[in-house]
Amino acid sequence: MKSHFNPLASTAGIVGVGALIGVLAILLQKAGNPGNMGICVVCFNRDLAGAVGLHRAAVVQYLRPEIMGMVLGSLLAAVAFGDFRARGGSSPITRFVLGVLAAMGALVFLGCPWRAVLRLAGGDLNAIVGLAGLIAGVGLGTLFFRGGYSLGRSVAQPPASGWIMPLVMLGLLALYLANPQIPGQNQSGVLFYSLKGPGAAHAPLLISLGASLVIGFVAQRSRFCTMGAIRDLLLFRQWHLALGLLAMFAAAALMCQVFGFARFGWTEQPIAHSDHLWNFMGMVTAGLAFALAGGCPGRQLFMAGEGDNDAAIFVFGLIVGAALAHNFGMASSPGGIGPHGGAAALVGLLICLLIGFFNCRRGN
């Protein structure tokens, strides 16, 4: 089959995509999304879990259209350019567990890799500690890669199976439209809505959906991935994806200055805490889980949109893990880590290390 030139996959293209994501993230914040959280894939999956009743933390319940939009935007790109391919079967239960552990670790820090970059762009210096933990976690993953780590081959599946995740997202979007928020009420039909806190801060539906469709489309074409950027830099000294990540930070930092969002410091940052040890350790766990699963949370959404059922399983793990983190006191808050947050990070790290070891040539 004749290949088509893909400008977004070039170095200039990945830089442009990173910058676009940074700009759109801050515009979403300007339109109503929480502070330093224009886009956070883990946090938004947590809000989604709350909206459908998987947890009852009243301040983080909202069916975020950005999650649906990123999957559907990736689907549109994959179908338009012939990239849609149903596949799966690569250790699905292991990938689900990695998604659960990734969510738990990220919610100890309070953010996915994208939010860590956006927090730093907004002046939250705690993000430096989180990013250091992310790099350390991905670095641990590269040790397993050198040892022959693999979860097994993904194989072709019936085309209809690749449409399941996009159809789930369309179903959630229909649920949102059928059960819109009623002012002053915390429930509309089957959905729960926050009346205060991060869940109550959101951009209008069309803005959220439009921006995320664009992000899903260009990210699918460019293969944008924060974990991949760090992995490629550590393993191969390749800067291709890393330049996109740096462009995302630079664009977001510039937009924060334009809108007056930037506030440099360690304390009184939006939806953040300053417990450096657990900011670091939470992201070590999350970073290792992302590495072992083969992509950051955003990348997993995009792969799910192009028919990758293994990525879809990881995303469902994120949703369940985020719900468990709030139900069992593992998620942090601006007041500090949850009562069981430290245990979640350490036990999660141990499980990730065991998954890494027993899926290496030596472990086998």
N, C-alpha and C positions, 0 to 999 in steps of 0.2 A: 504494500500500500504506500502511495506517495505521501511523504510527510509534509506538513504545512509549516511554514515559517511562523514561529511564535515569538513576537517581539517582547512580550511580557516575561518570557523565560530568560532573556538576555540580562546582562549585568545592569544596563540602563533601565531595563524593564522592571527588575526586582527592586531597584532603588525607587522608581516611580510608584510602584505598588506600595512599598513601605511608607513612602511619604503620604500617599493618598489615604492609607489606613490611619496614619497619625492625624491627618487633618479631619477626616470624618469622625474619628473618635472624640475629638475635642468639640466638634460641631454638635455631636449628640449630647455631650455634656452641657453645652450652651443651650440646647433645646430642652433640657430637663433631666438627663441622666445624672446619677450621683457624682459627687466630686471625685476627681481622679479616677473615674470609672465610666468613661464614655463607652468602653467595651471591656467586659471581663467575662470570658467564656465560662469559667468555673462559677463565678458569682451569679451570672445570669442563669446557669443551669440550676443553681441552688434556689434562685427565686422561682424558676419554673417548677421545681419540685414542691415548693411551698404553695404555689398557686393551685396545684392539683391535689393538695392535701397530704403529700408524703411527709411533710413536717409541719409543725404548728408554731414556728417562730414568727410571730405576727408582723415583725418589722421587715421581713424578707420574703414577701409573697407577691409575685407579679409574673404573669406569663409573658416573658420577654420576647417581643417579635424579632429581636436581633438573632436569636438562636435559629428560629425557623427560616429567617431570611438568608443567613449564611449557608445553610444546607441547600435551600432552593436556588440561590444564586450559583452555587457550585454545580448543581444539577443542570441549570440552563447552559452554563459554559461547557460542561462535559458532553451534553447532547449536541450542542451546536458544533463542536469541533471534533466529534467522534471519540471522545475520551471515556464515555460512559461504558463501564464493563462490570457486570456483576461478578463478584468473586468473594471468597471467604474460606473459612475452615482452618485458619491458622490459630490453634489453641484458643478458642473463643472464651472458655471459662477463665483462663489465665488473663486474657485481655480485659474481661469484665472486672476481675479483682484488681488489676492495675488501675483501671478507671476509678474504682472505689478508693483505693489508697492515694491516688493522685489528688482527688478532691479533698480528702481529709488533710493531706499535707498542705495543699494550697490554701485551705480555709484556716489553718493555723497561722499562716502568713497574712491571709486576707487578700488573695488575688492570684490569678494565673500569670504566666509570663507576660502576656499583653498588658495586664494591669500593672505589673511591676515596672514596665517601661513607662506607662502613662503616669504612674505615681512619681517616678523620678522626674519626668518631664514637668510635672506640676510642683516640683520642689520638695517632695517628701523624701528626705534622706534615708528613712528606714528602708526604702526600696533598694538602696545600695547593698544592704545586708541580705535582703531577699534575693537579689540578682546574684550575689556571691554564692548563696546556697544553691541556686538554680545551676550555676556553672559547675559547682562541686558535684551536684547530683548527676548532671549529664556526664561529667568527667568520670564518675564511677561507672556509668553506663559504657563509656568507651573502653574501659578495662575489660568488661564482659565481651564487647564486640571483638576485641583483639583475641579473646579466648574462644571465638567461634560461636558466640551466642546466637540462637535462632529459636523462634517459636514455631517453626515449620513453615512449609510453603502454603501460600494462599492459592486456591484452585478456582477455576471458572465454575460458576453456578448458573442456574437458569436465570435468564434476564429478568423475569418478574421479581426475583428475590432482591435484586438491586434497587427496586422501586419502593421497597417497604419503608425504609427510613424517610425518603422524601414524602411518601404518603402519610406517614405518622406526623411529619411536620405540617403538612397541609391540614391534617385533622386537628392539630393543636391550634392552627390559625383559625379554622372554622369555629372551634370551641371558643376562642377569644371573641370572635365576632358575634357569636350567639349569646355570649354571657358578658357583655360589656360592664365596666365598673359603674356602679351606682354611687353618686356622690354621698359621702358620709357613711357608706355601708361597707363592711369588710368581706361580704360574700355576695356574689351574683351568680345565681344558678349553682353550678357545681364548682365554680372557681372562687379562690380566696384572693383578696386584695389587701395589701398593707395600707393603713391610713396614716402611718408615720414611718420614719426611718428610711433606709435605702430603697426598700420596695415601693415606697410611695413616690419616689423620684424617678420619673421616666419621661422620655420624649414622646410626642404624639405618635400614634400608630404609623401613619404614612411616612413620617420622617425616619422612624426606627427601621421600618421594613425596607424603605427605599435605599437607605445607606447600607444596610446589611446585605441586600441583594447585590449591590455593586461590589462590596467587599468579597462576598462569596464568589462572584464571577471572576474578578481579577486575581484573587488568591488561588483559585483553582488553576488558572492558566499559568501563573508564575511559580506555583509550588511553594508559596511563602510559608515559612515555619520557623518559629523562634528556637525550638529545640534543635532542629536541623542546622540552624545557623551556628549554634554553639558546638554541636557535634562535628560538623565539617571543619570548623576552625581548629578544634582540638585534635582531630584525627588526621586531617589532610592539609591543614594550613590553607584551606580554601575560604576566601572572603566573600564569595558570591552571595549567599543568603545573609551573611552577617552585615553586608552593606545595606541590604533591605531593612534589617532590624535597626541599624543606626539611622537610616533615613526616617523610619517611623518615629524614633525618639526625637530627632532634630525637628521634624515637622510638628510633632505634638508640643514640644517645648516652645517653638515659635508661636503656635496658636494660643498656648497658655499665656504668653506675654501679651499677645494682641487683645485677648479678652480679660486680662487681669486675673487669671486663675492662679498664677504662680505664687507660691508662698513657701519660701525655703526654711527648712528646720526639721527637727526630729519630733517635736510635740505638736499637739493640736492639729494634726493632719486629718483630712476627711476619711473616715472609715479605716482607721489604721491604729496600730499600737506600737510601742517602742521597746518591746521585749526582744532585744537583739538575738539572744540565744535561740529563741523559738522562731523568730522570723527566719533565721538562717536554717535551722533544722527542718522546719516545715517545708521549705523549698528544696532542701536536699532530697527529702523523701519524694516530693512531687517531681523534681527534675529527673530522678532515677526512674520513677514510674513512667514519665513521658518518654524517656530514652528507650526503656525496655519495650514500650508499646509502639515505638516508631514514629512518634509525632507529638507535638504540643496539642492542647485542647482545640485550638482553632484549626489546625491542620487535620485533626481527626474529624471535625465537622465537614470540612471540605472533601475529604476522602469518602465520607459517608454519602455525600451528595453525588459522587461520581460512581456509586455502586459498590463500595467497599464495605461489606458486612462486618468484617473484623473491626473496622473503625467505628461502625455503628454500635457494636457491642461495647466498645470502650466508652462511647458517649453515654450509653445507658448506665454504665458503671459510674461515670461522673455524677449523673443525676441521683442515683441511689446513694453513692458515697456522700454527696452533699447533704442529702436528707438525714442520713445516719449521723453525720457530724453535728447537726443541730439537735437531733433527738437525744443524742448521748453525751452532750456537753463537750464535744471535741472542737467545735468551731470557736474562733476568737471573736472579740468585739473590740471597739475602741478602748474599753477598759482593761484589755489584756487577753491572755489566752484563756480558753475554757478550762474547767476543772480537770478534764481528761485530754486536753490538747497535747500536752507533752507526751503522754503515753501513746496517743494516736500517731504522732510523728515518729517516735522511736520504734514502736511495734510495726508500723507501716514500713519503715526503713529496713527492719530485719526481714520482713516478708519479701520485700523487693530484692534484697540481697540473695535470699534463698532462691527466688525465681530466676535471678540472673545466673547463679551458680549451677543450678540443676538443669538449665537449658544451654549450658556451654558444652563443648566437646569433653572437657575434663570432668564436668559434673555428671555427664551421662556415662 
